[in-house]
Amino acid sequence: MAFPSDEISSFSWNYLRSLTKLDIGIAVLAFWICRHFITGRRMRGPRLWPVVGMIPSVIIHFHRLYDWSTEQLLEFGGSYWFVGPVFTFMRAFVTCNPENIEYILRENFENFPKGGMLHTILEDLLGEGIFNVDHSKWRMQRKAASLEFHSPRSRKFLEETVDRLVQEKLLPVLENASRNSEYIDLQDVFLRYTFDNVCISALGVNPGCLSIDIPEVPFAKAFDMATDIITLRFVLPPILWKFLRTVKRGRERELQEALKTVNQFALEVVSARKMELTQQSTNDNSDKHRRADLLSCFLQTENGSAQSCDDKFLRDIAINFILAGRDTSAVAL
């Protein structure tokens, strides 16, 4: 004699046995999509899509990214969570709230490290520079840079650099365009101006990006390409870009070529500056001929000679400050 419960169990078992892997996969996918839509409605921030997160919204508004980001912050009270594709593990807290910023950067800074994932993504370009390290390494570079940039000698050097670039480079470019009734891309001009300015401030050399003929400078071109490709890593699965880096294919191959140019230029400057400072220390120990750029300041420490500094470390410091000063100043202009 069969009981109703036994019949139900038998029916359920036979039904489950009849399901294919495709049926189960579709059911799981449908459940996951519904869950994401429900979660997305509850989250503050741009629309959250299944699998790809909030990336579609960024792509749609990429042509006006800064304006759109500002609108999102205003709409959601100054803060929201940004969620990237599931395979990238990208999750960031976006805020312009002064209280949040003070809490993160001042009151509880030690609890907000950059973390291993960010370090891994940026390491090829930024190395062990200030924007890619935490705790004691960050503190040491921050303290040294702050002391130097606030010294009277450095301030005078920066003022003279800006004045010289404006008078000898920027104004002639603008006057030439006006005289010949030519159209110029002001954003490109300001990017070139700030790149020259920040390279002089960080490395003590002028790459010569800004001039009337608007030249193509290998170091500047390679630096732009490296930053663009590094940024793509944030939206790719780590296993994918690491594999492409290993086999030297795709954009990762272009990145390695760009980094060769960047590293060669920076390391040559470091080597030449070491030799120059060593010769100066032998011939003259006064401050009269001391350079005031960031690289020279790190080499001219009281507790060590120029030859005792690691070339790779000095390269990392310079590249980080070039990255920090270039786009921020150009966008402001």
Secondary structure, DSSP 8 states (H G I E B T S, - for coil): ---HHHHHHHHHHHHHHH--HHHHHHHHHHHHHHHHHHHHHHSSSS--BTTTBTHHHHHHTGGGHHHHHHHHHHHTTTEEEEE--GGGT-EEEEE--HHHHHIIIIISGGG---HHHHHHHHHHHHTTSGGG--HHHHHHHHHHHHHHHTSHHHHHHHHHHHHHHIIIIIHHHHHHHHHTT----HHHHHHHHHHHHHHHHHHS------STT----HHHHHHHHHHHHHHHGGGS-HHHHHHHHHHT-HHHHHHHHHHHHHHHHHHHHHHHHHHHHHHHHHH--SSTT---SHHHHHHT-TTS-GGGS-HHHHHHHHHHHHHHHHHHHHHH-
